């Protein structure tokens, strides 16, 4: 009956998984009730700056070549007559001083090369739209309010084909989100199956039996299918955070079945293994669920979703283990069968450490003292393009744009209307020109005699504000962006414009919200630490063991932060996420060792050795399985998932070393 029920549930889940879809809006990771996000939403609502805009990188050997220049003019003209396009911001949008004539066309008799040189003397705005060597230009295609994301992109192919010799690629936030969407879908088709295949192959080597591999792998695979089906049936979109959960379910469920299988090879058999190990497996699922649930305090909608779906993912994996492992074992395992690898050689140092507890205690203390200075020292970091691989075509284009200073409109100076009356007049033009001179530091921003010519796209719906774009590279880092903010604010203050202007945009949102979000994610780690310590204390009925186990399990997280500090890498949300998840996994080995210690009989030293002999092999085996399973993330098309996988793998091995080397020796010293 249980098998039939599991088969029906799996079939229903597989059917529901067909409706799984993605949402690659990286800004949604910062959505919530924070002051910075609410200000960003208010800005978006006033100016209707949606996700339908496109940015095009145009490259050629020399834009001052008449043929290439004419092709660029024709491309921009065609774009302006394309459905869904309201405006095209380009090098032709920069006016000559005191006129509305484009600066590049102001002196038609001059050679094009000279006109481009004059354009570049107009300041940063020109440099953000055309490369100084004239090999590239950036076009900002502004969508109409009723355009949907992707509408303009769908119309580009014939325009690109007709624009030879120009080479045109889509860049900007819309392209980033399309790339992430593609990567998330590809990961579920490639990365998760590869992780499953790797786990099966390594499991076959460790367990030395095809039936044993099936017994351990089938529950893990079904757990993944159940979770993905749950997502599909619920209509929940897969985002970069939730995309990590299928692999997490796979490796954790496989680790639980490994511990169960090793225990079933002991004298007590399957029933004893279920009785003795399954409660510990329940605790490991609980600790991982608590670690994921702790993200609820981070304050963003995406992490709140992770806090909800993470525990459900753990429940799917554990439920599959509970239902299918006993069933598969009884169906496929006959007699004694082949014995799994016992890892006697890797366990030898742990046995030696158990014989010299003082040495291991000193080593543990020295390690902790060396790692503690790195606690909370790594700086928060955020980029709108952090999920894009640098080696991908889009990643290379973004790197080129940053090197050349070609900018996307991810930061705006919002200028209040001069007279408080909707609409633009000469007084508004003077203020806009003053802000442009201060913000863009360039010539060609002078006001004319009449009302300024501002695209409707950059006017507030109430007619009382203008959003002046400040073109910055999409992947600009926090230090460079912070320096740009300081420059802007200083220039506006010096021009006495700070009272009538505010800064807004996606880049500013990340700069304002990410540090607070990372701080909240750090806090979630400490909350998970305390919650897991409580769980261990209750299960082991010992506060001393709980504190010891928690401290040992936290050491890998300190080591990861030390790596960040030494290398100068920033604490991205991905890394902060990996820290907490890795802790939830790292404590699993600690729980299984303590479980074996609790169940063992004899003297203290005999119990410690018995726990090491029985828990050690599956701990090593599960770490191998999880390492190689997370290793499949290197095949991900996103940049953040491999980063997540690397930090989790690093934490797993550090946790294994601490649990085998430090934990038994320290228990010997504190328990009499």
Buried (B, 14 or more C-beta within 10 A) or exposed (E): EEEEEBEEBBEBBBEBBEEBEBBBBBBBBBBBEBEBBEBBEEBBEBBBBBBBBBBBBBBBEBBBBEEBBEBBBBBBEBBEEBEBBBBBBBBBBBBBBEEEBBBBEBEEEEEBEEBBBBBBEBBBBBBBBBBBEBBBBBBBBBBBEEBEBBBBBEBBEEBBEEBEEBEBBBBBBBBBBBBBBBBBBBBBEBBBBBBBEBBBEBBBEBBBBEBBBBBBBBBBBBBBBBBBBBBBBEEBBBBBBBBBBBBBBBBBBBBBBBBBBBBBBEEEEBEBBBEBBBEBBBBBBBBBBBBBBBBBBBBBBBBBBBBBBBBBBBBBBBBBBBBBBBBBBEEBBEEEBEEBBBBEEBBEEBBEBBEEBEEBBEBBEEBBEEBEEBBEEBBBBBBBBBBBBEEBEBBBBBBBBBEBBBBBBBBBBBBBBBEEEEEBBEBBBBBBBBBBBBBBBBBBBBBBEEBBEBBEBBBBEEEBBBBBBBBBBBBBBBEEBEEBBEBBBEBBEEBEBBEBBBBBBBBBBBBBBBBBBBBBBBEBBEBBBEBBBBBBBEBBEBEEBBBBBBBBBBBBBBBBBBBBBEEEBBBBBBBBBBBBBBBBBBBBBBBBBBBBBBBBEEEEEEBBBBBBBBBBBBBBBBBBBBBBBBBBBEBBBBBBBBBBBBBBBBBBBBBBBBBBBBBBBBBBEEBE
